Amino acid sequence: MNLYSLYGEPKIIIFIKKSKDGTKLLGIKKLVHKC
């Protein structure tokens, strides 16, 4: 389930992942929704 795909436009999602060490990793993911 991806709410960003409902817009039908390329969206940039910034997600934060916590590693086993407890550090926060910032990642940038581009989602392109094809109609």
N, C-alpha and C positions, 0 to 999 in steps of 0.2 A: 504493500500500500504506500503510494507516494503522492503526497498532497501537492507537490510542486509541479507534477505532470498535468495537473488540471488546468493550469494557466495556458498551456500550449506554447510557451515561450521558453527560450534557453534561460535556465536559472543557475545561479552559483550558490552552492550549499557549503557552509563552513561547519564542519563537525569536529567535536573535541573527543579524542580517544584517550582513555586513561591506561597507561601501560602498567605492567606488573610492579614497576618500581614506584608507581604513584605519580609519575610525571605526566603532564598533559601534553598531548601531541595535537597540533593544529593542522587540519588537512582541508584542502580546497577541492571540491568536486563539482564538475560542470555536468549538468543534466540537460540533454537536448531532447525535447519531445517532438516526435514526428507525427503530424496529423495524417 
